[in-house]
Amino acid sequence: MIRMQDLRKDFTVRVKAGRLFREKRTVPAVDGVSLTIEPGEMVGYIGPNGAGKSTTLKMLTGVLAPTAGEVSVFGLTPVPQRTRLALRIGVVFGQRSQLWWDLPLRESFRLLRHIYRVPAAEHEARLRRCRSLLDLDEFLDTPVRQLSLGQRMRGELTAALLHGPGVLFLDEPTIGLDVVSKQAVRSFLAELGASGDVTLVLTTHDLADIERLCHRLVVIDHGRVVHDGTIEALHARYGSRRSLVVDLDRPLAPGFTLPGATLLGAEADGHRVTFALDTASAGEAVAGLVATAAVRDLSVVEPDIEDVVARLYASA
């Protein structure tokens, strides 16, 4: 579906060189990225600011021409075959709009049907599904300029899907949204991805989006891929461990050890302790504690992906 081989994009910037002069300097935004994305995959493409995420998406959609390397989507080369490619992809940029500002949302959808030359029956069927899943009916006749950010983003997602694309590129689709709107967008994208009809490529700084939606995570830093795999593989690579937080009736005996776990600390005069699960499963650790300590309550805390990704950025 998508193939990148040694993909590179350089920008030329002018930097100060003395009092009166500036010199040109070449800055690589994307520096030799090689990836293959199969049909139906849901891929999270993340990295710190300036890592090259949006630049990659712009090369995949034909907005920017690569400096070097090869890129193809549906077997098409994005820039020279941009018109053909546009009929087969959908794009949502969180900071850009493809809707007509002064027209009601319904009219924007109608115009897009004619632009993409979608048969009326297909258009109506897709719009009906989006109206149901994204609750569009209450603001379909509202001008786009009067919509809230969450309503506009739901409209943008609908607009990107009305022509039936095989790939959907999403650049920060939940940026600035409130909790309710984020949940609505995530639920919609999760259902869309579960159908397997659309390949999703998502860039975001909100790692909750990645955990909720993506089975594969690609991390880019300084224009280069530093991780390509599952979130579980990322945790394993950087030593992330689940924690067991235990409330006790009485503090643990001095020198207490729990096989396969490490004591991280104690609070509340020893009545609350936290263990990192090294090799022991949660069940084994709980069984060992209950057998030797007065346990009042306990909880298993999953590793925080934000901490893991921050450590990955720092090491990269």
C-alpha positions in Angstrom: 0.0 0.0 0.0 2.7 2.5 1.0 6.5 2.1 0.3 9.3 4.4 1.3 12.9 3.6 0.4 15.7 5.9 1.7 13.3 8.8 1.6 14.9 12.1 2.2 13.8 15.7 2.3 16.3 18.6 2.7 15.4 22.3 3.3 17.7 25.2 2.6 17.9 27.8 5.4 19.9 31.0 5.7 21.9 31.6 8.9 23.7 34.6 10.1 27.4 34.7 9.1 28.9 37.9 10.5 27.3 41.3 10.7 26.1 41.7 7.2 26.0 38.3 5.5 24.0 35.2 5.7 25.0 31.8 4.4 22.9 28.9 3.1 22.8 25.8 5.1 21.1 22.5 4.2 18.9 20.9 6.9 17.6 17.4 6.5 14.0 17.2 7.7 13.6 13.5 6.7 16.9 11.6 6.6 16.7 8.2 4.9 13.3 6.7 6.0 12.5 3.2 4.8 9.1 1.8 5.6 6.5 -0.5 4.1 2.8 -0.3 5.2 0.4 -3.0 4.3 -3.3 -2.6 3.4 -5.5 -2.4 6.5 -2.7 -1.5 8.9 -3.2 1.2 11.6 0.2 2.9 12.1 1.1 5.5 14.6 3.9 7.8 13.3 5.2 9.8 16.2 8.2 11.9 17.2 9.2 15.2 18.9 8.6 18.6 17.3 10.7 19.0 14.2 11.4 15.2 13.9 10.0 15.1 10.3 6.5 13.6 10.8 4.5 16.2 8.9 7.1 16.4 6.2 6.8 12.7 5.6 3.1 12.9 5.3 3.4 15.8 2.9 5.7 13.7 0.7 3.3 10.8 0.8 0.4 13.0 -0.2 2.2 14.8 -3.0 2.4 18.2 -1.3 6.2 18.1 -1.2 8.7 16.4 -3.6 11.4 14.3 -1.9 15.0 15.4 -2.3 16.1 11.8 -2.7 14.8 8.2 -2.3 11.7 6.6 -3.5 8.1 6.8 -2.4 4.9 5.2 -3.7 1.3 5.0 -2.5 -1.0 2.5 -4.4 2.0 2.1 -6.7 1.7 5.8 -7.7 4.5 8.3 -7.3 2.8 11.1 -5.3 4.0 14.3 -6.9 3.8 13.6 -10.7 0.7 11.5 -10.2 -0.9 13.7 -7.6 -4.4 14.0 -9.2 -4.8 10.2 -9.5 -3.5 9.8 -6.0 -5.9 12.4 -4.5 -8.9 10.3 -5.7 -7.6 7.3 -3.6 -6.5 9.0 -0.3 -8.1 11.0 2.4 -6.1 13.6 4.4 -7.0 15.4 7.7 -4.5 18.1 8.9 -5.5 19.3 12.4 -4.5 22.9 11.6 -5.9 23.0 8.0 -9.5 22.8 6.7 -11.0 21.4 3.5 -14.4 22.7 4.3 -15.9 26.0 2.9 -15.9 28.5 5.8 -19.1 30.3 5.0 -21.2 27.4 3.8 -23.3 25.0 5.9 -21.5 21.7 6.5 -24.0 19.9 4.3 -23.2 22.1 1.3 -19.4 21.4 1.8 -20.1 17.7 1.6 -22.2 18.2 -1.5 -19.5 20.2 -3.2 -16.9 17.5 -2.4 -19.2 14.9 -4.0 -18.9 16.8 -7.3 -15.2 17.5 -7.0 -14.5 13.8 -6.5 -17.2 12.7 -8.9 -18.8 10.3 -6.5 -22.1 8.7 -7.5 -25.0 10.1 -5.5 -26.0 6.7 -4.0 -22.4 6.0 -2.8 -22.1 9.5 -1.4 -25.4 9.2 0.5 -24.5 5.8 2.0 -21.1 7.0 3.3 -22.6 10.2 4.6 -25.3 8.3 6.4 -22.8 6.2 8.1 -20.7 9.2 9.2 -23.8 11.0 10.4 -24.6 8.1 12.6 -21.2 7.4 14.0 -20.1 11.0 14.5 -23.5 12.6 15.4 -23.5 15.2 12.7 -27.2 15.8 12.3 -27.5 18.6 14.9 -25.0 20.9 13.0 -25.3 19.8 9.4 -27.0 23.0 8.4 -24.6 25.2 10.5 -22.0 27.3 8.6 -18.5 25.9 9.2 -17.3 29.2 10.7 -19.9 28.8 13.5 -18.8 25.2 14.4 -16.9 24.4 17.5 -13.4 22.8 17.0 -14.8 19.4 17.9 -17.7 19.7 15.5 -15.4 20.9 12.7 -13.0 18.0 13.2 -15.9 15.6 12.9 -16.8 17.3 9.7 -13.2 17.1 8.4 -13.1 13.4 9.0 -16.4 13.0 7.1 -15.1 15.1 4.2 -12.0 13.0 4.0 -14.0 9.7 3.7 -16.9 10.6 1.4 -15.0 9.6 -1.8 -14.1 6.1 -0.3 -10.3 6.5 0.1 -8.1 3.4 0.7 -5.6 5.3 2.9 -6.4 8.0 5.5 -3.6 10.3 6.6 -4.2 12.0 9.9 -2.0 14.8 11.2 -2.9 15.7 14.8 -6.6 15.0 14.4 -7.4 15.5 18.1 -5.3 18.6 18.7 -7.1 21.1 20.9 -10.2 18.9 21.4 -12.0 18.5 24.7 -12.3 15.1 26.3 -15.8 14.3 24.9 -14.8 15.3 21.3 -11.6 13.3 21.5 -13.5 10.2 22.6 -15.9 10.6 19.8 -13.1 10.9 17.2 -11.2 8.0 18.7 -14.2 5.7 18.8 -15.0 6.5 15.1 -11.4 5.9 14.0 -11.3 2.6 16.0 -14.4 1.3 14.3 -13.1 2.5 10.9 -9.8 0.7 11.4 -11.4 -2.4 12.7 -13.3 -2.8 9.5 -10.0 -3.2 7.6 -11.3 -1.2 4.6 -9.0 1.8 5.2 -5.3 2.0 6.0 -4.7 4.6 8.7 -1.4 6.6 9.2 -1.7 8.8 12.3 0.7 11.4 13.6 0.0 12.9 17.0 1.6 14.1 20.2 -1.4 12.6 22.2 -0.1 9.1 23.0 -3.5 8.1 24.2 -4.6 8.2 20.5 -1.8 5.7 19.7 -2.6 3.3 22.5 -6.3 3.4 21.6 -6.0 3.0 17.8 -2.7 1.8 16.5 -1.3 -1.8 16.4 2.1 -0.6 15.0 4.2 2.3 16.3 6.9 4.0 14.2 9.0 6.6 16.1 11.0 9.1 14.2 13.6 11.5 15.6 15.9 13.9 13.7 14.4 12.5 10.4 15.4 8.9 11.2 13.3 5.9 12.3 14.4 4.9 15.8 11.6 2.3 16.5 9.3 0.3 14.3 7.1 -2.3 16.0 4.4 -2.8 18.6 3.9 -0.7 21.7 4.6 -3.9 23.7 8.0 -4.2 21.9 8.7 -0.6 22.8 8.0 -1.3 26.5 10.2 -4.4 26.4 13.1 -2.6 24.6 13.2 0.2 27.2 12.6 -2.0 30.3 9.2 -0.8 31.1 7.6 -2.7 33.9 4.2 -3.0 35.4 3.8 -1.9 39.0 1.9 -3.5 41.9 0.6 -1.0 44.5 -0.4 -2.6 47.7 -2.2 -1.2 50.8 -1.3 -3.1 54.0 -2.9 -3.4 57.4 0.6 -3.7 58.8 4.0 -2.7 57.4 6.1 -5.4 55.8 8.8 -7.1 57.9 12.3 -5.7 57.6 14.2 -7.3 54.7 11.0 -8.6 53.0 11.5 -9.7 49.4 9.0 -10.7 46.7 10.4 -13.2 44.1 10.5 -11.7 40.7 9.7 -8.1 41.9 11.6 -5.1 43.2 10.4 -2.9 46.0 10.3 0.6 44.7 9.2 2.5 47.8 6.9 2.8 50.8 4.4 5.5 51.8 2.1 6.2 54.7 4.4 4.8 57.4 4.9 1.6 55.4 1.2 0.9 54.9 1.4 1.5 51.1 4.2 -0.2 49.1 5.0 -0.3 45.4 6.7 -3.2 43.6 8.0 -3.3 40.1 7.2 -6.6 38.4 10.4 -7.8 36.9 9.9 -11.5 36.0 6.9 -12.3 38.1 3.4 -12.1 36.7 0.8 -10.0 38.6 -0.9 -13.2 39.8 2.4 -14.7 41.1 3.2 -11.4 42.9 -0.2 -11.1 44.5 -0.2 -14.8 45.6 3.2 -14.3 47.2 2.1 -11.2 49.1 -1.2 -12.5 50.3 0.5 -15.6 51.7 2.9 -13.5 53.9 1.5 -10.0 54.4 -1.8 -8.5 55.6 -3.1 -7.1 52.3 -6.0 -4.6 52.5 -6.1 -3.6 48.8 -4.0 -3.7 45.7 -3.9 -2.5 42.1 -1.7 -3.3 39.0 -0.5 -0.2 37.2 0.4 -0.4 33.5 3.6 1.3 32.4 3.1 4.8 31.1 3.8 5.0 27.4 4.6 8.7 27.7 7.6 8.0 30.0 8.8 5.3 27.6 8.7 7.5 24.6 10.3 10.4 26.4 13.2 8.0 27.3 13.4 6.9 23.7 13.6 10.5 22.5 16.4 11.2 25.0 18.4 8.2 24.0 17.9 9.0 20.3 
